[in-house]
Amino acid sequence: MKQENEKTRYSDTELQEFKEIILEKLRIAKEELNNLASSLSSPNANGTDDTAGTYKTLEDGSATLEKESINQLAARQKKFIEQLEAALVRIQNKTYGICRETGKLIQKERLRAVPHTTLSMEAKMKQY
């Protein structure tokens, strides 16, 4: 049973605070994604074209592994950006900070640390 003073959503002022946190994280995430994309598109930055042929095969393998790793990081970064953008939509809808499992408010400390989360700690712990 809910107590009368128990909040069911965050105030517009609180939502604005979270929006600012998310916008800053979004700016940084997009910047990092652009850096990853530019490192993928730039040809061999180490300039090993003049190295002896015996090392060429090792270099090719290393470059391929590095590209795969950068692609994985870029994919993770894209997903993070999508999650942050979804959080902005929830702010606009005034549903931000409400746990999708329990329906309770997610603690502010958790939202400040993981602003794109949709689960309270209570719900997150049940997953394990």
Buried (B, 14 or more C-beta within 10 A) or exposed (E): EEEEEEEEEBEEEBBEBBBEBBEEBBEEBBEBBEBBEEBEEEEEEEEBEEEEEEEEEEBEEEBEEEEEEBEEBBEEBBEBBEBBEEBBEBBEEEBBBBBEEEEBBBBEEBBEEBBBBBBBEEBBEEEE
